[in-house]
Amino acid sequence: MWYLIRLDPSVSPAPAGWLFGRQVELQVPTDIQFYQENNRKFVAWQRLDSETADKGTVAKGSTPGNWAVLNRSNLVKAIDGVEPDFDGIVVYAFDKYDQNYYMVWRTSGEVWGQLPMRIEGSGESKSFIVRLRGPDGAMVDKRFALLKDKGGRLRVTPPEDITQFQTARR
């Protein structure tokens, strides 16, 4: 397995390069690592709440939080010779009363996306944005709005054209 590494031109004069997969170890946060499946590996994740959301990292001993996760299946889905960075999106939230994580939302159909993922907003008005391939083949930014219901549970409002599986949790 090889990883294509893309860097912003402001960081490096080399726009992209390849790393051999055995030289790379992704350190999935312990909060969510148990939700990774053998056939769907996490490729990116962002914390959606707290001061660490911008950094995407969590300090040891920090309180559990909510996460947006991009994952990829074992199936190769190259289009015109280009493979997606991810083909699934999942949002997990922590229930402070049950002291457990629950799945808030996930795609049920396949998506074809490229990194990076961005978090925008602050406080109760946040969203995450990913680049997905549209029906015409063009890459477009898709915004997933985040809100809390009356019970304080996290909810996701996806773009209208995204196939979804909304969990029914009471």
N, C-alpha and C positions, 0 to 999 in steps of 0.2 A: 504494500500500500504506500502511495506517495501523497504528500500534502502540497498543494499549490499555495504558496505564501504570497499575498499581494500586499505591498506597502504603499502608503501615500507618497506621492512624489516629493512632498515637503520633508519626508523622513529619509528617503533613500533615492539615489539616482537610478537604481535598478527597480523597475516597476513590479517584477514578480520573479519568483524562483521556486524550485522544488526541493523538498526535504523528504528523505526516506522515512517512512512511517515508524520504523523501529527506533529512530533517533528522537522521536517526539512522544511525550507522555502528557496527555491532557489531564489536568487536575480538576475534575468535576467536584464542586463543593459537596461536602459530606451531607449537607441537608437534603440534597436531591439525587445523589449518586445511586441510591437504591432503586430509583424509578427508571434507570437506564436499562433497556432490554438488549439481549444479544443481537437481535435483528434490527435494532434501531439505536444507533450510537449518538450521543450528544455531540454536536459540533460547535455549539455556541450557547451561552446562557447569560442572562442579565437579571440582576436583582431589581425588582420593581418598586421596592419601598426602602426607605431609610437613606441615610447619608452615603452609604456605600453603593447605591444604585449606579452612580456615574462611573465608578471604578470597575464594577462587575466582580469585585472580590468581597470576601466576607472575613472579618477578623475572627480569630479563634475565640470562642466563648460569646459571640454575638447572638442576639436573639434571632429565632427563625423568622423568615420573611416569605415574600411572594416572588415567584420566578417566571420569566418567559424563557423557554428552551426551544432551540432549533435542533432537529435531529435528522439523521439520514439513515435510510434503510440499506440493506445489502444489495439491492437490485440496482443495476447500472441503468441510468435513464439519460444517456447522452443525446443531445439534440444538436445536429450539425457539428458533431465532434466535441461538444462542450458538455461536461457533466455539471449537475447542480451542486451547490455547496450544501444544501439541505432540501429535504422533501417532506418535512413534517414540522408542525408548530404545536407546542403544548404549553399551557399556563398552569402552574401549581400555586396554591395558596396555603397558608398555615392557619389552622383554626386554633386560636389561643385557648378556647374552652375545652376542646377535645384533645388538644396537644398533639395533633396529627396534621399531615399534609393531605390535601385533596386536589383532584384534578378539576380545574375550573372550566377549561375549554381545550379542545384539540381539533386539528383538522382530521376529517375522516377520509376525504379524498386526498389525492396526491397534489402537492404543490411543487413548483420548480423554482427554487430561489437561490440568490447569491448574497453573500455577506457583504457588508456588515449589517448588524441590527442596531437601531438607534432608539434611545428612550428620550421622550420629550415631555415637558410639563413638570409640575411640582405639586406637592400635597395630594389632594384628592383628584386633581385634574391631570392625569398622566395618560400617555399612550406609547406604544412601541411601533416602530416602522421597519418593515422589511422590504427588500426588492424581490418581486415575483415576476415570473414570465407571464405575460398576458396572452389572450387567445391569438393575437396577431403576431406573437413572437417577441414583441418589444418588452424590455424590462421596465417595470413601473413600481413606484413606491406605494405600498399599501399600509394604511394606518389602522391599528387595532386599539380602540378606545378602552380604557380601564375605568371602572367605577365600582362603588360599594353600594349594595342594596340596603334596605332598612335594617336588616339583621347584622350588618357589618361585614357581609361576605363579599369577596371580590367577584366581579362579573366582567366579561369581555364582550365588547361590541365589535365584531369583525366587519370588514368591508362587505358590502352586499353580495359580491360575486365570489366569495370564498366558501367552498364546501366546508361544512363544520359538523362537529359532534358536540352538542352542548350537554354537559352533564346535568342530570336532574338530582340535585342534592338538597335535601331538606334540612 
